[in-house]
Amino acid sequence: MPRLTLQRGETPLLELPLGSGPVRLGRSDACDVVLPGEAISREHCVLTRRGERWWAEDRSRHGTWLDGRRLTQPVPLLDGAQLRIGGFTLRYADHGEPTFMTTVARRPTTPASGQVVSAWSGAEVHEPVLVIDEGPDAGRRVPLRHRRLTVGAEGSRLVLSDRRLVRDHFILTLIRGRPMLGPGNGAVHLDGERLYEPTPLYAGERFSAGGTHLHVEPGEAPALPEASSFGAMVGVSAASRRLFGQLACYAQHDAPVLLLGATGTGKELAARGLHSEGPRADGPFVALNCAALPEALIESELFGHEKGAFTGADRRRDGAFQQADGGTLFLDEIGDLPAAAQAKVLRVLESGEVRRVGGHELGFPDVRVVAATHKPLGKLAVEGRFRTDLYFRLSVLEVRLPSLRDRPEDIEVIAQALAQRIGTGIHLGDDALALLRSYPWPGNARELTNVLLRAHIHHGPHITARCIHFNQASFPENESAEAPYDAQLEQSERTLIEAALRRHDGNRSATARELGIPRSTLLYRIKRYGL
């Protein structure tokens, strides 16, 4: 039987037997194979059977590649053909038996109905579980292993004891592991509204039929892995190992990442690691400091300009988005971006469209966006100084980098690594390391770099405690202690969501539309904050 093998890099994720009907691949819940990533279009590619052959057709703005060539028209698939969609590879085989059914979590037997999801633990395949919360069957848990499951009274595939249910009362359909809830012969309610067509269900979202209340949850919750380093970042503390594990997972995805943390905590190192450790490593890495751009030139720097678009535009020029095509765009200090530019960046993230200043031609560069700031964006959004919808768009994957004083056990290993980058043969004495460990480091690793560089310039490669001088005048005592950054950010984000929920009387679908985020992101944050 013909089949597709889905991989990310060299990691196999799942196999899909091909039947007779078309197979749609993309980001939409209505697709047969749901793939995460901003580089994935809602309906990215369609495979159609014509006679004895399978044909591939690109329907995206980002492009589908077959054996290294971009598809411009429907083409037949030959045995062994490789399709590339975003960071995923699909291998086509027109005969033979499946060779594996494994997942990243190494589950020994994965059902054919698995969904590739963007999660804390990276790309993985979940087996959903139907949980009955209230009603005669309360406490019952049913793994969802069938593509189509009718639920209700006697005669349904899954029979429940609720006398208010009829046969085939409602239907659960698995589209590559994403549960879709649809009406059958009876009424089913989600978000307080009766459903009349299949609707995607997200983890923990409750629905009701008759007197029974239910929800669907993932079958497993794999622990976040740890790592000893990430890119050029090193550390031995538990906080650093968790951070590196989180970054390593996020590197394999295309969704935007928001890096949060005080000045000097290594946000650009993290951004470069997200690029170099992921599938875009061979593409360009373009860094743009939003705080350093003159306001009049921001749009040109981001999106480019045509010749004659303004005084001094003597030639056509690519902006940062075009320069980063196929790679990563790092927007540092995104909190300093003016409101007008925020609206334009939001449009690019939503549509993928980039238009040069003074031009009419649309481009669709394939770019992963990583943003960073030392400011509490959630608080700025509450105050109206940063767009709420852009904030949620950027924080699909969010990473908070801890200050150096919160992980003192890392100071020695970071100092040794920085010393080797400053110059060969540098030796840090035990007394110097003890002194470095005792200092609170208000400027974080950036200040540590300056202290070591100053010691090396003045005293040579053998650095002892007497060689080290701190520039404490730059950090008065009353300013050295940071505010509880994470707590401020979480409270601001919670306030935004609570206010939007109140405006829409608790309707989560309407709330998600106002905030400009997927329902899945909203539901995750509602659960996270216990709303």
C-alpha positions, 0 to 999 in steps of 0.5 A: 500500500502507498504510504508517507513517512513524516520526519523532522530532520532525521527524526521519524514522527509517523507513517500515513497509509494512503487510501483512495481519497485526497490527503491535505497537509497544512496547519488547519485543523481541517487538514488530514495531516496537521503540521505546526509552524508559521512556515506552514500554510493553512492548506499547504499541499494536497496529494491526489490519486489519479488512476494508479499514481499519486500527484502532489500539488502546492497550495501555499505561499511558502512553497513545497519542494519535491526532490529539491525543486519547488512545485509550480504545478501538480506532479506525479510522485515516484517511489522514494520521492521526498517532499519538503514542507517547512521543516518537515520531510515526507518520503513517499513509497508506493509499495511495501509494509510500514517500517515503523510506528514510533514517536519522539517519545518512543512509544512502541505502538502509535496509532495511525491517527497521531497529530504532530503538535508544537509543545513544550517537549518538542515535536511529538505524537499524542494519543488523545483520551476522552475523559467523562467529568460528570454524569452516570459514567463520571471518571471513565477514561477512553483512549481515542484510537479510532478515526471515527467514534460515535458516542451515545446510547445502545448501538453507538460505538462507545455506549454511555449510560446517560438515558438522555443520550440517543444512538450516535448522539455525537461524533468524535473524529480524529484528523491526524490525532486532532479530535474534532467534535461534531453533532450526530443524532443529538445535541452537543454543546461546546463553549455554551453553544450548540454545534452544527458542524465539526469543530476542533477540540483542544486539551482540557476543553469541556463539552456536554451532551445530555447530562454528561460533561466531557473533555479530551486530554493528551494521553501522555505529558512527557517531561521537559528534557534538560541539556548541558549547553545550547549553542554558545550558552553554557551552565551547570545549574538546574535552571540553566539545564532546563532552559537549554532543554526548552531552547533545544525543543523550540529550535526544531519548530518554526513558530515565533519565539519571544525571549524575555530577560534582563539586559545581559542575560544572553538573549542574542546568544539564545536567538543564534542558538535557536537558528544554528540548532534548528532546521534553518541552520544553513539559512541566513541569521539576520539581527535587527535592533529595534531600539537603534533604528531611526523611526523614519527608516524603520519600515525600510529596514524591515521591509526594504524599499524601491528605487525613488521611494523617498529622498536618498533611495537611489536603488532598490534594497531588501529589508530584514525580512527579505534578507532572512528568507530561508532563515531566522530574523532576530528582532532585538528590543522589540518593546521599543518598536513604534506603534505604526511599525508594530501594525506592519510586523503583525500583518507580516506574521499573520499573512506572510506578505512583505511589500517594499516601501514604494512598491506594489509587488508582494513577496512571501519570504520564508522567515522564522521570527525570534524577538527579544526584550528586557521590558514587560511586554504584557504590562506595556500591552495593558497600558496600551503602549504595545499591541496586544495582538502582536504580543500574543503573536510573538509569544507563541513560544516564550522563554525567560532567561534567568539573571546571573545572580539567580544561578550563582553556580553557573558563574565559574563555568561561564567565566571560564568560557568567556575567558577562552573567547577573550584570548588564548591562555587566560588563566583564572586563579581560585581567588579570582573565581571566588571573588566573581562568585561573591558579586551580585552581577547587576549587568549579568553576563555582559558585565562579567565579560567586561570585567574579564576583558578589563582584567586581561587588558591591564594585567595579562593572561594570569588573572587573580583577585587583585586584577578584578575591578567592578564598575559599581558606579554604573549600578547604584544600590537602589537600582541594582535589584530588579523587580520581580519580572516574571510575576509582573509579566504574568499578572499583566498577561492575566489581566489582559485575558480576564478583561477580554473574557469579561467583555465576551461573557466568558466566550473563549472563541470570541476572546481569542478573536479579539486578542488575535490568537488561536483558541489553543493558545488562549486555552493554554493560558487560561489553564496556566493562570487558573482562570 
